[in-house]
């Protein structure tokens, strides 16, 4: 009988070891996915990123003295005087609001970049 390269490799100790390692690695990859799902690692990572963003805002307040965090170019902080809600918006939207309702007192500008 003629021996092929595959049978020669599989019938050696080295070949069996390689095949066993490949199967073991595939099983580890599948088990890793299950444990990441089970322990909710993705949710923990998302919450950690939110925490980091909030800490950066706190640091920015301490450094710059601005209360509502870092403003990007063209952003402003507007406060609703009726609900005390504070939110970021663009300068264009703020200018449009002032142009459409020049005497309005519901919204006030708190901070601008």
C-alpha positions as CSV (number, residue, x, y, z in Angstrom):
1,X,0.0,0.0,0.0
2,X,1.1,3.5,-0.8
3,X,1.3,5.8,2.2
4,X,0.2,9.4,1.7
5,X,1.6,12.4,3.5
6,X,-1.5,12.8,5.6
7,X,-1.4,9.3,6.9
8,X,2.3,9.6,7.7
9,X,1.8,12.8,9.6
10,X,-1.3,11.5,11.5
11,X,0.5,8.3,12.4
12,X,3.4,10.1,14.1
13,X,3.5,11.5,17.6
14,X,4.1,15.0,16.2
15,X,1.1,14.8,13.9
16,X,-1.2,13.7,16.6
17,X,0.0,16.4,18.9
18,X,-0.6,19.1,16.3
19,X,-4.1,17.9,15.6
20,X,-4.9,17.7,19.3
21,X,-3.6,21.3,19.8
22,X,-5.8,22.6,17.0
23,X,-8.9,20.9,18.4
24,X,-8.0,22.2,21.9
25,X,-7.6,25.8,20.7
26,X,-10.9,25.7,18.8
27,X,-12.6,24.4,22.0
28,X,-11.0,27.2,24.0
29,X,-12.3,29.8,21.6
30,X,-15.8,28.5,21.9
31,X,-15.7,28.3,25.7
32,X,-14.2,31.8,25.9
33,X,-17.2,33.2,24.0
34,X,-19.6,31.5,26.4
35,X,-17.9,32.9,29.5
36,X,-17.7,36.4,28.1
37,X,-21.5,36.3,27.5
38,X,-22.1,34.6,30.9
39,X,-20.2,37.1,32.9
40,X,-21.5,40.1,30.9
41,X,-18.1,41.4,30.0
42,X,-19.4,43.6,27.2
43,X,-21.9,45.3,29.6
44,X,-19.2,45.8,32.1
45,X,-16.9,47.3,29.5
46,X,-19.7,49.7,28.3
47,X,-20.3,50.9,31.8
48,X,-16.6,51.4,32.4
49,X,-16.4,53.6,29.3
50,X,-19.4,55.7,30.6
51,X,-17.6,56.0,33.9
52,X,-14.4,57.2,32.2
53,X,-16.4,59.8,30.2
54,X,-17.9,61.1,33.4
55,X,-14.6,61.2,35.1
56,X,-13.1,63.2,32.2
57,X,-16.0,65.7,32.6
58,X,-15.2,66.0,36.3
59,X,-11.5,66.6,35.6
60,X,-12.5,69.2,33.0
61,X,-14.6,71.0,35.5
62,X,-11.7,71.1,38.0
63,X,-9.2,72.3,35.4
64,X,-11.3,74.8,33.4
65,X,-14.0,75.7,35.9
66,X,-16.7,74.9,33.4
67,X,-19.5,73.1,35.0
68,X,-21.0,71.1,32.2
69,X,-18.0,69.4,30.7
70,X,-16.0,69.8,27.6
71,X,-17.5,71.6,24.6
72,X,-16.6,70.8,21.1
73,X,-16.2,73.5,18.5
74,X,-19.6,75.1,17.7
75,X,-21.4,73.7,20.8
76,X,-23.2,75.6,23.5
77,X,-24.9,74.7,26.8
78,X,-28.6,75.8,27.0
79,X,-30.8,75.6,30.1
80,X,-34.6,75.3,30.1
81,X,-35.7,77.6,32.8
82,X,-39.0,75.9,33.3
83,X,-37.7,72.4,33.8
84,X,-34.1,73.2,34.8
85,X,-32.9,70.7,32.1
86,X,-29.4,71.5,30.8
87,X,-28.2,70.1,27.4
88,X,-25.6,70.6,24.8
89,X,-26.7,71.9,21.4
90,X,-25.1,73.4,18.3
91,X,-24.5,77.1,18.0
92,X,-26.7,77.1,14.8
93,X,-29.7,75.7,16.6
94,X,-29.3,78.3,19.4
95,X,-29.0,81.1,16.9
96,X,-32.2,79.8,15.0
97,X,-34.1,79.7,18.3
98,X,-33.1,83.3,19.2
99,X,-34.0,84.5,15.7
100,X,-37.4,82.8,15.7
101,X,-38.3,83.9,19.2
102,X,-36.3,87.0,20.2
103,X,-38.2,87.7,23.4
104,X,-38.3,84.1,24.7
105,X,-37.2,83.5,28.3
106,X,-37.7,79.7,28.4
107,X,-34.1,79.0,27.3
108,X,-30.9,80.7,28.5
109,X,-27.4,80.3,27.3
110,X,-25.1,79.0,30.1
111,X,-21.8,78.4,28.3
112,X,-20.3,78.6,24.9
113,X,-17.1,77.6,23.2
